[in-house]
């Protein structure tokens, strides 16, 4: 007679935490802007750049914003890959609420 195991394994996925929105990167980020050459540019949502499906890097669903630093995010200024396009992005990322900045 064989004995059935009563142990149940539970697998919990842990995602990296976004330093900008403070949430695990299992969905997209909050609305945000980048400062490029002293001008503000709103980030481009996943899908608005012609891509389809969930982002393989930051898990943004279509219609959600990529997390800053995602290797699939498109530069809102030139349309290239944001992490390597050559636009002069400042370290300033404006997240969630828009406030006028003196640049």
WOWOGI-V815677 format. One record per pair of residues at least 24 apart in sequence whose C-alpha atoms are under 7 Angstrom apart, sorted by the first residue. I is the first residue (numbers start at 1). GAP is how many residues later the second one is. If there is no record, write none. Layout:
<<I/GAP> <I/GAP>>
//
This chain:
<<18/49> <20/75> <25/33> <25/34> <26/33> <27/32> <27/33> <27/34> <28/31> <28/32> <28/33> <28/36> <28/37> <28/38> <28/39> <29/35> <29/36> <29/37> <29/38> <30/35> <30/65> <30/66> <31/34> <31/64> <31/65> <32/61> <32/62> <32/63> <32/64> <33/60> <33/61> <33/62> <34/55> <34/58> <34/59> <34/60> <35/54> <35/55> <35/57> <35/58> <36/51> <36/52> <36/53> <36/54> <37/51> <37/52> <38/65> <41/35> <41/36> <42/34> <43/33> <44/30> <44/32> <49/25>>
//
